[in-house]
């Protein structure tokens, strides 16, 4: 495996590769979705192309590739609670993708994904596994034999695993374009671990070192409101490769946060709080991961036009921001605003790929600072009230008093929004 490629070089290698296969390279669409009631934020690389898959409109090119900013903190794909606790889920992440709109299909998509991973990035073939859709009787969809046959040309049969509807039939939401998918997984464990336990048994089993890196979806259906599947007039390819995970694999790290996608932000946090990130599972280390993850989601959504607020999409952003504040306030001993100081670091890092942040850096930092100030005030006054209850009751507080003081304080403005969004 190559170990010296930077994140920037890996992103460029992907785009260059698909350019060489006749793809037009397009910029990421904004994270904020304004005209699709089924989606709060762009949650996958294919979401901006949803209409094209449904046959509405014409693409600028039948082959497109890009890196798309995605947010998975609401709706069908929601990873928020894992973020920071583990080392590979994120709120905002980049999805590298190549698309065929009624052009190439399984044969080319599978051959190119294999070529890119094993010949361009030189991943060890014997660390890779693939999964294909086993079929589903209730949906009346057979096993994806075509994908199986294509994989057989490049990989040993015992590395082609069958997957069920949950893992190998991709849907963007409750309705919309969907289809069977084939995923590529990589086993990053040590040699000794690999000898002791067969990697095939760990695929799709939440093992932190045996992870999915690329999903190739073969879009053939539209899921309708009544849950039925309608065959689309044309067949399409939608692929998504988690950029942060890919960089981690190529840079041979065991955590996404140890790659140069995150280390710049983590170093900036270390300087601000005067503590060292020790990569452990301690609350302090989780706080470093939470902050370096959340600042990306917060900054890029604001830059893309969504301000934090008490309702709907705005509340999702406010909730992420407040989770970050709670983490630095509680576990990094930081009582002053911090997040806004990280905006320039991110803006610089992503200037070449997502220039919208650098262009609005001061505005974004100002919005974040105001949010931090107001939430820190709430947290501080909450603590003061709690201290005064403790004093007035000789250190014996009954649950009722705590609830009567803290619930209104923390939830007074947010409870309706939380209930509305099914968050609590
Ligand atoms: N739509 C698929 C996914 O998000 C592949 O891009 O995983």
Boltz pocket constraint, residues with backbone or C-beta under 6 A from the ligand:
constraints:
  - pocket:
      binder: B
      contacts: [[A, 43], [A, 44], [A, 45], [A, 46], [A, 96], [A, 97], [A, 170], [A, 215], [A, 216], [A, 217], [A, 238], [A, 239], [A, 240], [A, 241]]
      max_distance: 6.0
